[in-house]
Amino acid sequence: MRKWILGGLGLLVIAAIAFFVLAPGIVENAQNKVQPVALNISPRALALQKTLDVADMHADSLLWKRDLLTRSTRGMVDLPRLQDGNYALQIFSSVTKTPKGQNYDGNSGDTDNITTLVVADLQPVRTWGSLLERSLYHADKLKRFAAASRGQMRVITSGADLMRLLVDRADPGRWPIIDASPLTNPPRKPPVGAMLSIEGLQDLEGNIANLDKLYAAGFRMAGLAHFFDNDVAGSMHGMKKGGLTPLGVAVVRRMEALGMVVDVAHASHQTVAEVIAMARRPLVSSHGGVQATCKVNRNLTDDEVRGIAKTGGVIGIGYWDAAICSTKPADVAKAIAYVRDLVGIDHVGLGSDFDGAVTTGFDASQVAAITQALIDRGFSDDDMRKVMGGNVLRVLIAGMVPGK
């Protein structure tokens, strides 16, 4: 009998180990899918790509249990793939809570999918019941990746950091050595910046003082709401879809004072209007689309696009079906061209939503597919430099300066 008991316990231990080792990958493979589409990238696009400083305003890669310094067959983003795409900057978002049965039309904040993922990933116990601690853990996670990257990944927390990164990327002599072996001409790759953002300020846990804690941890952008209404703002996918709360008004003002960029992605139409009306700094919509080319409720109306542009801000165009009504690079370029024609070339950029539980047609290593699609639409080289990164970098350099 004792042998049977010990044998049963052994099987339970093995099963538990297998669960914690295998489950995160199984879950991510089910959520983050690349279903390849025809790319047809020309030599001209590849040559131009090598001269760009690509900047993407939104990826959820920190949510998953994956080493971002190692090329993976899972998801869409890691350092090697960012380097292949010639990225200067990837903004990594902290996702702390999503509702069960998540949809675009109406969700409450009464349930949470992320807690199960947090426990399955064996994250620190402090993160199991605290949304604030989940974001602080994500910040620590990114810093650990950067520290282990031998200079290839840099955490960006100021405009000065970003300008220094761009200077170093322009001079191959400043690129980090990626192989420590004693070679006469050791291989080098340009460094990639990594910046922290927040997807929904439910992680404030109702306390504006926690915004300063998040700023101290390195967060320099934040979306006000995600898939449900919170105590800061209404969500486009919430039950009431209201506007800013009194706390939300104070939060927007505090973000501007600290030098945190305000992101209206996922916010209700009422919230977007109220934030545009009170904004003193450039706003962004980090990831999504426009209703004119893809009529989905979370996408921006023409008036919202005009309002964001009026602040000097940028609209980030995503790559998944609900953003562009397909996963084709040509439809990314179609939405980009629409924003350009409506408000000018200076107010549109990239916001992939890579690793955000979406399906895309390509990953970060293949972002030259968008460059090709812009070439196909007749964009000039200078305009492509703005779209592929220049506009986002400009807004961030200005937006991270503390204000009044």
C-alpha positions as CSV (number, residue, x, y, z in Angstrom):
1,M,0.0,0.0,0.0
2,R,2.8,2.4,0.9
3,K,4.4,1.8,-2.5
4,W,1.1,2.6,-4.2
5,I,0.8,5.8,-2.2
6,L,4.4,6.9,-2.9
7,G,3.9,6.0,-6.5
8,G,0.7,8.1,-6.7
9,L,2.4,11.0,-5.0
10,G,5.3,10.7,-7.5
11,L,2.9,10.8,-10.4
12,L,1.2,13.9,-8.9
13,V,4.5,15.7,-8.6
14,I,5.4,14.8,-12.2
15,A,2.0,16.0,-13.4
16,A,2.4,19.3,-11.4
17,I,5.9,19.9,-12.8
18,A,4.7,19.1,-16.3
19,F,1.8,21.5,-15.9
20,F,3.9,24.5,-14.7
21,V,6.5,23.8,-17.4
22,L,4.2,23.2,-20.4
23,A,1.0,25.1,-19.6
24,P,2.4,28.6,-20.2
25,G,3.6,27.7,-23.7
26,I,0.4,25.9,-24.6
27,V,-1.7,28.9,-23.5
28,E,0.5,31.4,-25.4
29,N,0.5,29.3,-28.6
30,A,-3.3,29.3,-28.4
31,Q,-3.5,33.1,-27.9
32,N,-0.7,34.6,-30.0
33,K,-0.8,33.2,-33.5
34,V,1.1,34.1,-36.7
35,Q,-0.9,32.9,-39.7
36,P,1.5,33.9,-42.6
37,V,0.2,36.0,-45.4
38,A,2.0,36.8,-48.7
39,L,4.6,39.5,-48.0
40,N,6.6,39.9,-51.3
41,I,9.2,42.2,-49.8
42,S,11.4,43.8,-52.5
43,P,15.2,44.4,-52.4
44,R,14.4,48.2,-52.2
45,A,12.2,47.7,-49.1
46,L,14.8,45.5,-47.4
47,A,17.5,48.1,-48.2
48,L,15.4,51.0,-46.8
49,Q,14.5,48.9,-43.7
50,K,18.2,48.8,-42.8
51,T,18.3,52.6,-42.5
52,L,15.1,53.0,-40.4
53,D,14.6,53.5,-36.7
54,V,11.4,51.4,-36.3
55,A,9.3,52.3,-33.3
56,D,6.2,50.3,-32.2
57,M,3.9,51.6,-29.5
58,H,2.4,48.4,-28.2
59,A,3.4,44.8,-27.5
60,D,2.1,42.6,-24.6
61,S,5.2,40.3,-24.5
62,L,5.8,40.8,-20.8
63,L,2.6,39.0,-20.0
64,W,4.0,35.7,-21.1
65,K,6.5,33.3,-19.6
66,R,9.2,33.6,-22.3
67,D,12.8,34.7,-22.5
68,L,12.7,37.9,-24.6
69,L,16.5,37.7,-25.3
70,T,16.2,34.4,-27.1
71,R,14.6,33.8,-30.5
72,S,11.4,31.9,-30.0
73,T,9.0,30.0,-32.1
74,R,6.2,31.4,-29.9
75,G,4.6,34.8,-30.2
76,M,5.7,37.7,-32.3
77,V,8.4,39.6,-30.4
78,D,11.8,38.9,-28.9
79,L,15.2,40.7,-29.1
80,P,16.5,38.8,-32.1
81,R,13.3,39.4,-34.1
82,L,13.4,43.1,-33.1
83,Q,16.9,43.4,-34.4
84,D,16.0,41.6,-37.6
85,G,13.3,44.3,-38.1
86,N,15.7,47.1,-37.3
87,Y,13.7,48.3,-34.4
88,A,15.0,51.3,-32.4
89,L,12.2,51.1,-29.8
90,Q,9.6,48.6,-28.7
91,I,7.1,49.8,-26.1
92,F,6.1,46.9,-23.8
93,S,2.7,47.1,-22.1
94,S,1.8,45.7,-18.7
95,V,-1.5,43.9,-18.8
96,T,-2.8,43.2,-15.3
97,K,-6.5,42.1,-15.7
98,T,-8.8,41.0,-18.5
99,P,-12.4,39.8,-18.1
100,K,-13.6,36.2,-18.8
101,G,-15.6,36.0,-22.0
102,Q,-13.7,39.1,-23.2
103,N,-15.4,40.8,-26.1
104,Y,-15.4,44.2,-27.8
105,D,-19.0,45.1,-26.9
106,G,-19.5,45.0,-23.1
107,N,-17.5,43.6,-20.2
108,S,-17.6,44.0,-16.5
109,G,-14.6,44.0,-14.2
110,D,-16.0,41.3,-12.0
111,T,-13.8,38.5,-13.4
112,D,-10.2,38.1,-14.3
113,N,-8.3,35.8,-16.7
114,I,-4.8,37.0,-15.7
115,T,-4.8,35.6,-12.1
116,T,-4.8,32.0,-13.5
117,L,-1.9,32.9,-15.8
118,V,0.0,34.6,-12.9
119,V,-0.3,31.5,-10.7
120,A,0.5,29.1,-13.6
121,D,3.6,31.1,-14.4
122,L,4.7,30.8,-10.7
123,Q,5.1,34.6,-10.5
124,P,5.8,36.0,-7.0
125,V,2.9,35.6,-4.6
126,R,2.7,39.4,-4.1
127,T,1.3,39.5,-7.7
128,W,-1.4,37.0,-7.2
129,G,-3.8,39.4,-5.6
130,S,-2.5,42.9,-6.5
131,L,-2.7,44.5,-9.9
132,L,-0.1,47.1,-8.9
133,E,2.4,44.4,-8.0
134,R,1.7,42.7,-11.4
135,S,2.9,45.9,-13.1
136,L,5.9,46.3,-10.8
137,Y,6.8,42.7,-11.6
138,H,6.6,43.4,-15.3
139,A,8.9,46.4,-14.8
140,D,11.4,44.2,-12.9
141,K,11.2,41.6,-15.6
142,L,12.1,44.0,-18.4
143,K,15.0,45.4,-16.4
144,R,16.3,41.9,-15.9
145,F,16.2,41.2,-19.6
146,A,18.0,44.5,-20.3
147,A,20.7,43.8,-17.7
148,A,21.3,40.3,-19.2
149,S,21.4,41.6,-22.8
150,R,25.0,42.8,-22.9
151,G,23.9,46.2,-24.0
152,Q,21.7,45.0,-26.8
153,M,18.5,46.1,-25.0
154,R,18.2,49.4,-23.1
155,V,15.3,50.4,-20.9
156,I,14.2,53.9,-21.9
157,T,12.9,56.3,-19.2
158,S,13.7,59.8,-20.6
159,G,14.0,61.8,-23.8
160,A,17.7,61.9,-23.2
161,D,17.9,58.1,-23.1
162,L,16.0,58.0,-26.4
163,M,18.2,60.6,-28.1
164,R,21.4,58.8,-26.8
165,L,20.1,55.5,-28.2
166,L,19.5,57.1,-31.6
167,V,23.0,58.6,-31.7
168,D,24.5,55.2,-30.8
169,R,22.4,53.4,-33.4
170,A,23.7,55.8,-36.1
171,D,27.4,54.8,-35.3
172,P,28.2,51.1,-35.8
173,G,31.3,51.7,-33.6
174,R,28.9,52.2,-30.7
175,W,27.0,49.0,-31.2
176,P,27.3,46.3,-28.6
177,I,29.4,43.2,-29.3
178,I,27.1,40.2,-29.4
179,D,29.9,37.5,-29.3
180,A,32.5,37.8,-26.6
181,S,35.0,35.5,-28.3
182,P,38.4,37.2,-29.2
183,L,37.7,38.1,-32.8
184,T,39.4,40.9,-34.8
185,N,36.0,42.1,-36.0
186,P,33.5,40.8,-33.5
187,P,29.8,40.7,-34.6
188,R,27.8,43.7,-33.5
189,K,24.1,44.7,-33.8
190,P,22.5,48.1,-33.1
191,P,20.9,48.4,-29.6
192,V,17.1,48.3,-29.2
193,G,15.2,50.5,-26.8
194,A,12.5,49.1,-24.5
195,M,10.0,51.3,-22.8
196,L,7.3,50.5,-20.3
197,S,3.6,51.2,-20.7
198,I,0.4,50.2,-18.9
199,E,-2.8,48.8,-20.4
200,G,-5.5,50.2,-18.2
201,L,-4.9,52.1,-15.0
202,Q,-6.9,49.6,-12.9
203,D,-3.4,48.8,-11.5
204,L,-3.6,52.1,-9.5
205,E,-6.0,50.3,-7.3
206,G,-7.9,53.5,-6.8
207,N,-4.9,55.4,-5.3
208,I,-3.3,58.2,-7.3
209,A,-0.2,57.9,-5.2
210,N,0.5,54.6,-6.9
211,L,1.0,56.5,-10.2
212,D,4.2,57.8,-8.7
213,K,5.3,54.3,-7.8
214,L,4.7,53.2,-11.4
215,Y,6.7,56.2,-12.7
216,A,9.5,55.4,-10.3
217,A,9.5,51.8,-11.6
218,G,10.1,53.1,-15.2
219,F,6.6,53.4,-16.7
220,R,6.4,56.3,-19.2
221,M,3.1,55.7,-20.9
222,A,-0.3,54.5,-19.7
223,G,-3.7,53.7,-21.2
224,L,-6.5,54.8,-19.0
225,A,-8.8,51.8,-19.5
226,H,-8.6,48.3,-21.0
227,F,-11.5,45.9,-21.6
228,F,-13.7,47.1,-18.7
229,D,-14.7,50.4,-17.0
230,N,-12.4,51.1,-14.1
231,D,-12.2,53.8,-11.4
232,V,-10.2,56.1,-13.7
233,A,-12.2,56.0,-17.0
234,G,-14.8,54.3,-19.1
235,S,-13.7,51.7,-21.6
236,M,-15.0,51.3,-25.1
237,H,-15.7,47.7,-24.1
238,G,-17.2,48.4,-20.7
239,M,-20.8,48.2,-19.5
240,K,-21.4,51.9,-19.0
241,K,-18.7,53.3,-21.4
242,G,-18.7,56.6,-19.4
243,G,-16.0,59.3,-19.3
244,L,-13.3,60.3,-16.9
245,T,-14.0,60.0,-13.2
246,P,-12.8,62.7,-10.8
247,L,-9.8,60.4,-10.1
248,G,-9.3,60.1,-13.8
249,V,-9.1,63.9,-14.3
250,A,-6.5,64.1,-11.5
251,V,-4.6,61.1,-13.0
252,V,-4.3,62.8,-16.5
253,R,-3.0,66.0,-14.9
254,R,-0.5,64.0,-12.8
255,M,0.7,62.0,-15.8
256,E,1.3,65.2,-17.8
257,A,3.2,66.7,-14.8
258,L,5.4,63.6,-14.4
259,G,6.1,63.2,-18.1
260,M,4.0,60.1,-18.8
261,V,2.3,59.9,-22.2
262,V,-1.5,59.5,-22.0
263,D,-2.8,56.7,-24.2
264,V,-6.5,56.7,-25.2
265,A,-6.5,53.2,-26.9
266,H,-9.5,51.2,-25.6
267,A,-11.0,54.3,-24.0
268,S,-14.7,55.0,-24.5
269,H,-15.7,57.7,-27.0
270,Q,-16.7,59.9,-24.1
271,T,-13.3,59.4,-22.3
272,V,-11.4,60.2,-25.6
273,A,-13.4,63.4,-26.1
274,E,-12.8,64.5,-22.5
275,V,-9.1,63.7,-22.6
276,I,-8.6,65.6,-25.9
277,A,-10.5,68.6,-24.4
278,M,-8.2,68.8,-21.3
279,A,-4.8,67.7,-22.9
280,R,-1.9,70.0,-22.5
281,R,0.6,67.5,-24.0
282,P,0.6,65.2,-27.1
283,L,-1.7,62.2,-26.8
284,V,-1.4,58.8,-28.4
285,S,-3.7,56.0,-29.4
286,S,-1.1,53.3,-29.1
287,H,-2.7,50.5,-31.0
288,G,-5.9,50.2,-33.1
289,G,-7.3,51.4,-36.3
290,V,-9.7,54.0,-37.8
291,Q,-13.4,53.4,-38.4
292,A,-13.2,54.8,-41.9
293,T,-11.2,51.8,-43.1
294,C,-12.4,49.2,-40.5
295,K,-15.7,49.9,-38.7
296,V,-15.1,48.3,-35.4
297,N,-16.2,50.1,-32.2
298,R,-12.7,50.3,-30.7
299,N,-11.3,52.1,-33.7
300,L,-11.1,55.9,-33.9
301,T,-13.7,58.2,-35.5
302,D,-12.5,61.0,-37.8
303,D,-13.2,63.5,-35.1
304,E,-11.0,61.6,-32.6
305,V,-8.2,61.3,-35.1
306,R,-8.4,65.1,-35.6
307,G,-8.5,65.7,-31.9
308,I,-5.4,63.6,-31.2
309,A,-3.5,65.2,-34.1
310,K,-4.5,68.7,-32.7
311,T,-2.6,67.8,-29.5
312,G,0.5,67.0,-31.6
313,G,0.0,63.3,-31.0
314,V,0.2,60.0,-32.9
315,I,-2.2,57.3,-33.9
316,G,-0.6,53.8,-33.9
317,I,-2.1,51.4,-36.5
318,G,-2.3,47.8,-35.5
319,Y,-1.9,44.6,-37.6
320,W,-4.7,42.4,-36.5
321,D,-8.2,41.8,-37.9
322,A,-10.2,44.1,-35.6
323,A,-7.8,47.0,-36.3
324,I,-7.6,46.8,-40.1
325,C,-10.3,44.2,-41.0
326,S,-7.6,41.8,-42.2
327,T,-4.0,40.8,-41.3
328,K,-2.5,42.0,-44.6
329,P,0.3,44.6,-44.7
330,A,-1.6,46.4,-47.5
331,D,-4.5,47.1,-45.1
332,V,-2.1,48.4,-42.5
333,A,-0.8,50.8,-45.2
334,K,-4.4,51.7,-46.2
335,A,-5.2,52.8,-42.6
336,I,-1.9,54.7,-42.4
337,A,-2.7,56.5,-45.7
338,Y,-6.1,57.4,-44.4
339,V,-4.8,59.1,-41.3
340,R,-2.1,60.9,-43.4
341,D,-4.7,62.2,-45.8
342,L,-7.0,63.3,-42.9
343,V,-4.5,65.0,-40.6
344,G,-1.1,64.8,-42.1
345,I,1.9,62.5,-42.2
346,D,3.2,63.6,-38.7
347,H,0.4,62.0,-36.8
348,V,0.5,58.3,-37.7
349,G,2.8,55.4,-36.7
350,L,2.9,51.7,-35.7
351,G,1.0,50.0,-32.9
352,S,1.2,46.3,-33.6
353,D,-0.4,44.7,-30.5
354,F,2.1,41.9,-31.0
355,D,1.8,39.2,-28.3
356,G,-1.6,40.7,-27.3
357,A,-3.7,37.6,-27.7
358,V,-4.2,38.4,-31.4
359,T,-3.6,36.8,-34.8
360,T,-1.3,38.6,-37.2
361,G,0.1,37.8,-40.6
362,F,3.8,38.4,-39.7
363,D,6.0,38.9,-36.7
364,A,8.5,41.7,-35.7
365,S,11.3,40.3,-37.9
366,Q,9.1,40.8,-40.9
367,V,8.0,44.4,-40.3
368,A,9.6,45.4,-43.6
369,A,6.4,44.1,-45.1
370,I,4.8,47.3,-43.9
371,T,7.6,49.3,-45.5
372,Q,6.9,47.4,-48.7
373,A,3.1,48.2,-48.5
374,L,3.9,51.9,-48.0
375,I,6.2,51.8,-51.0
376,D,3.3,50.2,-53.0
377,R,1.1,53.1,-52.0
378,G,3.6,55.6,-53.2
379,F,4.9,56.9,-49.9
380,S,8.2,58.8,-50.1
381,D,11.3,57.6,-48.2
382,D,11.0,60.6,-45.8
383,D,7.4,59.9,-45.1
384,M,8.1,56.2,-44.5
385,R,10.8,57.2,-42.0
386,K,8.2,59.2,-40.1
387,V,5.6,56.4,-40.1
388,M,7.9,53.6,-39.3
389,G,9.3,55.3,-36.2
390,G,10.1,59.0,-36.5
391,N,6.7,60.3,-35.4
392,V,6.5,58.1,-32.3
393,L,10.1,58.9,-31.3
394,R,9.4,62.6,-31.7
395,V,6.3,62.5,-29.5
396,L,8.0,60.4,-26.8
397,I,11.1,62.6,-26.6
398,A,8.8,65.6,-26.0
399,G,6.2,63.7,-23.9
400,M,8.7,62.3,-21.3
401,V,9.8,65.8,-20.3
402,P,8.1,66.6,-16.9
403,G,5.6,69.5,-17.2
404,K,3.5,71.6,-15.0
